[in-house]
């Protein structure tokens, strides 16, 4: 299936945005938890078009990380390779090493190779306002193309084959001028097709970089998305730290608190490079522990509405710049 045949809503979220313009970054990534083995998986495809002042040709690269329950994570990188803007009926991302198209992703990165298919009948989850995505009103935006995807396929790590049959996770899409100054991200499968997505970040852009982290939070429960409005959660506070980070505060008549633990032995720390050449370090795990509480205001007091606890199934990351960034953990590559 090409993206030109998708429904209009899904097409808006899934259609590649990069048209060859310099100073742009486009990312596709999938994160998965296997319900049988508990193994986590992160597949990341990225196109970088360097800024004009930096020079250089656009390139595609990426990586795959496997997070077993009985050992350290393992990562393999692919690229960089030359890329061209995707055609109308072509794949979302394609290089000599890796390929991503609607419902089918493949690739080879070092000693790791993967063949994955995914299905999701739910609507995209708009972490950022839809208008911000469609009109590029912000320095960068993310949308979850498939928030409750079911994955099948295999991942081969140096001859050890991991099979995914009914793995749960998400497929997301980013288009931006580069990574934030610092950020946190969470994808939490809450069961029964309920899901929480959070992106909270401090921008690299002048003026905006003086503001505290701005949280974009979307919770889908029983098919309804909350908050219903397009604005970020302005009355929340984000603590961007490792190994634990939090987002907490009030949104309308509800109060939310999210605490995410990323134990060091379950994480990989990888270097990101922006279109302008600046660098950041992302510390990622697909086996985070997550505590979520949601309260509502009734009769002048707070009443517990819902609560969730995830143990080793949260998908999360923290992005930092020097001098706060951790050491790059490239030793995990096979």
URRALIN-V544325 format. One record per helix or strand. SS is the DSSP state (alpha for helix, beta for strand). FROM is the first residue (numbers start at 1). TO is the last residue. If there is no record, write none. Layout:
ss={SS,SS}
from={FROM,FROM}
to={TO,TO}
This chain:
ss={alpha,alpha,beta,beta,beta,beta,beta,beta,beta,beta,beta,alpha,beta,beta,beta,beta,alpha,beta,beta,beta,beta,beta,beta,alpha,beta,beta,beta,alpha,beta}
from={3,8,24,40,59,74,93,98,104,112,125,130,140,160,182,194,208,214,224,233,236,244,254,264,268,279,301,330,333}
to={5,14,33,49,67,82,94,101,109,119,125,135,157,176,191,202,210,221,226,233,239,251,261,266,273,298,320,332,333}
